[in-house]
Each structure stands twice: as structure tokens, then as C-alpha cells.
Amino acid sequence: MTEIVIAVLVLLGGFFCFVAGLGVLRLPDVLIRMHASTKAGTLGSGLILAGVAVHFGDTATITRAVATILFLLITAPVAAHMIGRASFRSGETLWQTKIDDAAERSLKR
């Protein structure tokens, strides 16, 4: 039973990491790519690390896996925000955007 849980966690994690990589390659805009890489990549890595923690089962490995998952959950949104902010400030053109609310707000200041 444990082997099935481990296999499901690792396969789902690999699938989400694959989707994140595919999103980075195929999506047209830096903001959309950033969203795909942070959301799916974090979920995929977390599932793989959960599978590793279940497989080994000792306290040291579980502690490291939980700490790494928490680190990913804390740092991925911050990194995505910084990437989005840098792309906006550098004037990166957005994909088929008709209304740019952030530009309108920055003009009012």
C-alpha cells in the first residue's frame, strides 16, 4: 500500500513539473509563463518531496522534506512577484492585453 502512495505522489509530482516546464516553453507572455512555472512547479516539487518523505520515513528525511516544501511555498510567490514587477518596469509587452490597469494607476501618481 505504501508503494502505491509513493508511486502516485511521485508520478503526480513529475506530471506537474512537466506541465510547468511545458508552460514555460509554450506560453506567450512572461507573466503567464511565470504563473505556470511557480504554481505547477511548486506543487510538483512538493508532491515529489512528499513521496520521498513517505518512502524513507525517518525523522531526518521527513524534517528536510517538510522544511524544503515550506521554503518553496514561501519563496516561490515572492520570486514570482519580483519577476512580474521587473518585467512590468522594463516595459515588457503583454500578450493581447487590451486594458492595462497597472499602467493607468501609475500614470495617476
CYANA upper distance limits for C-alpha pairs under 8 A (distance plus 0.5 A):
  1 MET  CA      5 VAL  CA      7.06
  2 THR  CA      6 ILE  CA      6.69
  2 THR  CA     54 VAL  CA      8.25
  2 THR  CA     55 HIS  CA      8.19
  3 GLU  CA      7 ALA  CA      6.51
  3 GLU  CA     55 HIS  CA      8.24
  4 ILE  CA      8 VAL  CA      6.58
  5 VAL  CA      9 LEU  CA      6.65
  5 VAL  CA     51 GLY  CA      8.05
  6 ILE  CA     10 VAL  CA      6.61
  6 ILE  CA     51 GLY  CA      5.33
  6 ILE  CA     52 VAL  CA      7.96
  6 ILE  CA     54 VAL  CA      7.04
  6 ILE  CA     55 HIS  CA      6.83
  7 ALA  CA     11 LEU  CA      6.41
  7 ALA  CA     51 GLY  CA      7.96
  8 VAL  CA     12 LEU  CA      6.43
  9 LEU  CA     13 GLY  CA      6.49
  9 LEU  CA     47 LEU  CA      5.89
  9 LEU  CA     48 ILE  CA      6.53
  9 LEU  CA     50 ALA  CA      7.43
  9 LEU  CA     51 GLY  CA      5.68
 10 VAL  CA     14 GLY  CA      6.51
 10 VAL  CA     47 LEU  CA      6.85
 10 VAL  CA     48 ILE  CA      5.22
 10 VAL  CA     51 GLY  CA      6.12
 11 LEU  CA     15 PHE  CA      6.57
 11 LEU  CA     48 ILE  CA      8.37
 12 LEU  CA     16 PHE  CA      6.73
 12 LEU  CA     44 GLY  CA      7.41
 12 LEU  CA     47 LEU  CA      7.40
 12 LEU  CA     48 ILE  CA      8.34
 13 GLY  CA     17 CYS  CA      6.66
 13 GLY  CA     43 LEU  CA      7.42
 13 GLY  CA     44 GLY  CA      4.27
 13 GLY  CA     45 SER  CA      6.53
 13 GLY  CA     46 GLY  CA      7.66
 13 GLY  CA     47 LEU  CA      5.26
 13 GLY  CA     48 ILE  CA      5.49
 14 GLY  CA     18 PHE  CA      6.55
 14 GLY  CA     44 GLY  CA      6.58
 14 GLY  CA     45 SER  CA      8.42
 14 GLY  CA     48 ILE  CA      7.64
 15 PHE  CA     19 VAL  CA      6.69
 15 PHE  CA     44 GLY  CA      7.58
 16 PHE  CA     20 ALA  CA      6.64
 16 PHE  CA     40 ALA  CA      5.81
 16 PHE  CA     41 GLY  CA      6.93
 16 PHE  CA     43 LEU  CA      7.26
 16 PHE  CA     44 GLY  CA      5.16
 17 CYS  CA     21 GLY  CA      6.74
 17 CYS  CA     40 ALA  CA      6.72
 17 CYS  CA     41 GLY  CA      5.55
 17 CYS  CA     43 LEU  CA      8.36
 17 CYS  CA     44 GLY  CA      5.44
 17 CYS  CA     45 SER  CA      7.47
 18 PHE  CA     22 LEU  CA      6.56
 19 VAL  CA     23 GLY  CA      6.45
 19 VAL  CA     36 ALA  CA      8.41
 19 VAL  CA     40 ALA  CA      7.25
 20 ALA  CA     24 VAL  CA      6.79
 20 ALA  CA     36 ALA  CA      5.92
 20 ALA  CA     37 SER  CA      5.23
 20 ALA  CA     38 THR  CA      8.19
 20 ALA  CA     39 LYS  CA      8.29
 20 ALA  CA     40 ALA  CA      5.63
 20 ALA  CA     41 GLY  CA      5.86
 21 GLY  CA     25 LEU  CA      6.87
 21 GLY  CA     37 SER  CA      7.29
 21 GLY  CA     41 GLY  CA      8.41
 22 LEU  CA     26 ARG  CA      6.44
 23 GLY  CA     27 LEU  CA      5.91
 23 GLY  CA     33 ARG  CA      6.52
 23 GLY  CA     36 ALA  CA      6.11
 23 GLY  CA     37 SER  CA      7.36
 24 VAL  CA     33 ARG  CA      5.37
 24 VAL  CA     34 MET  CA      7.89
 24 VAL  CA     36 ALA  CA      7.25
 24 VAL  CA     37 SER  CA      6.80
 25 LEU  CA     33 ARG  CA      8.43
 27 LEU  CA     32 ILE  CA      7.03
 27 LEU  CA     33 ARG  CA      6.24
 28 PRO  CA     32 ILE  CA      7.71
 28 PRO  CA     33 ARG  CA      7.79
 28 PRO  CA     95 TRP  CA      7.05
 29 ASP  CA     33 ARG  CA      6.57
 29 ASP  CA     94 LEU  CA      6.52
 29 ASP  CA     95 TRP  CA      6.04
 30 VAL  CA     34 MET  CA      6.48
 30 VAL  CA     84 GLY  CA      8.15
 30 VAL  CA     87 SER  CA      7.87
 30 VAL  CA     94 LEU  CA      8.22
 31 LEU  CA     35 HIS  CA      6.75
 31 LEU  CA     84 GLY  CA      6.47
 31 LEU  CA     87 SER  CA      8.42
 31 LEU  CA     94 LEU  CA      8.35
 32 ILE  CA     36 ALA  CA      6.82
 33 ARG  CA     37 SER  CA      6.63
 34 MET  CA     38 THR  CA      6.60
 34 MET  CA     80 ALA  CA      6.69
 34 MET  CA     83 ILE  CA      8.01
 34 MET  CA     84 GLY  CA      8.02
 35 HIS  CA     39 LYS  CA      6.51
 35 HIS  CA     80 ALA  CA      7.79
 36 ALA  CA     40 ALA  CA      6.29
 36 ALA  CA     41 GLY  CA      7.95
 37 SER  CA     41 GLY  CA      5.69
 37 SER  CA     42 THR  CA      8.28
 38 THR  CA     42 THR  CA      6.23
 38 THR  CA     76 ALA  CA      6.43
 38 THR  CA     77 PRO  CA      7.63
 38 THR  CA     80 ALA  CA      7.21
 39 LYS  CA     43 LEU  CA      6.78
 40 ALA  CA     44 GLY  CA      6.44
 41 GLY  CA     45 SER  CA      6.53
 42 THR  CA     46 GLY  CA      6.49
 42 THR  CA     72 LEU  CA      6.89
 42 THR  CA     73 LEU  CA      7.48
 42 THR  CA     76 ALA  CA      7.71
 43 LEU  CA     47 LEU  CA      6.67
 44 GLY  CA     48 ILE  CA      6.76
 45 SER  CA     49 LEU  CA      6.60
 45 SER  CA     69 ILE  CA      8.21
 46 GLY  CA     50 ALA  CA      6.56
 46 GLY  CA     69 ILE  CA      5.98
 46 GLY  CA     72 LEU  CA      8.47
 47 LEU  CA     51 GLY  CA      6.69
 48 ILE  CA     52 VAL  CA      6.78
 49 LEU  CA     53 ALA  CA      6.66
 49 LEU  CA     65 ALA  CA      6.06
 49 LEU  CA     66 VAL  CA      8.43
 49 LEU  CA     69 ILE  CA      7.77
 50 ALA  CA     54 VAL  CA      6.69
 50 ALA  CA     65 ALA  CA      7.26
 50 ALA  CA     66 VAL  CA      8.33
 51 GLY  CA     55 HIS  CA      6.55
 52 VAL  CA     56 PHE  CA      6.71
 52 VAL  CA     61 THR  CA      8.41
 52 VAL  CA     65 ALA  CA      8.05
 53 ALA  CA     57 GLY  CA      6.07
 53 ALA  CA     58 ASP  CA      8.24
 53 ALA  CA     61 THR  CA      6.43
 53 ALA  CA     62 ILE  CA      5.31
 53 ALA  CA     65 ALA  CA      6.64
 54 VAL  CA     62 ILE  CA      8.19
 56 PHE  CA     61 THR  CA      7.28
 56 PHE  CA     62 ILE  CA      8.41
 57 GLY  CA     61 THR  CA      7.38
 57 GLY  CA     62 ILE  CA      6.95
 58 ASP  CA     62 ILE  CA      6.76
 59 THR  CA     63 THR  CA      6.47
 60 ALA  CA     64 ARG  CA      6.72
 61 THR  CA     65 ALA  CA      6.55
 62 ILE  CA     66 VAL  CA      6.56
 63 THR  CA     67 ALA  CA      6.53
 64 ARG  CA     68 THR  CA      6.52
 65 ALA  CA     69 ILE  CA      6.62
 66 VAL  CA     70 LEU  CA      6.62
 67 ALA  CA     71 PHE  CA      6.57
 68 THR  CA     72 LEU  CA      6.67
 69 ILE  CA     73 LEU  CA      6.67
 70 LEU  CA     74 ILE  CA      6.64
 71 PHE  CA     75 THR  CA      6.50
 72 LEU  CA     76 ALA  CA      6.10
 73 LEU  CA     77 PRO  CA      7.71
 74 ILE  CA     78 VAL  CA      7.66
 75 THR  CA     79 ALA  CA      6.57
 76 ALA  CA     80 ALA  CA      6.57
 77 PRO  CA     81 HIS  CA      6.57
 78 VAL  CA     82 MET  CA      6.76
 79 ALA  CA     83 ILE  CA      6.67
 80 ALA  CA     84 GLY  CA      6.59
 81 HIS  CA     85 ARG  CA      6.51
 82 MET  CA     86 ALA  CA      6.53
 83 ILE  CA     87 SER  CA      6.63
 84 GLY  CA     88 PHE  CA      6.63
 85 ARG  CA     89 ARG  CA      6.62
 86 ALA  CA     90 SER  CA      6.55
 87 SER  CA     91 GLY  CA      6.93
 87 SER  CA     92 GLU  CA      5.89
 88 PHE  CA     92 GLU  CA      6.30
100 ASP  CA    104 GLU  CA      7.03
101 ASP  CA    105 ARG  CA      6.75
102 ALA  CA    106 SER  CA      6.72
103 ALA  CA    107 LEU  CA      6.75
104 GLU  CA    108 LYS  CA      7.09
105 ARG  CA    109 ARG  CA      7.38
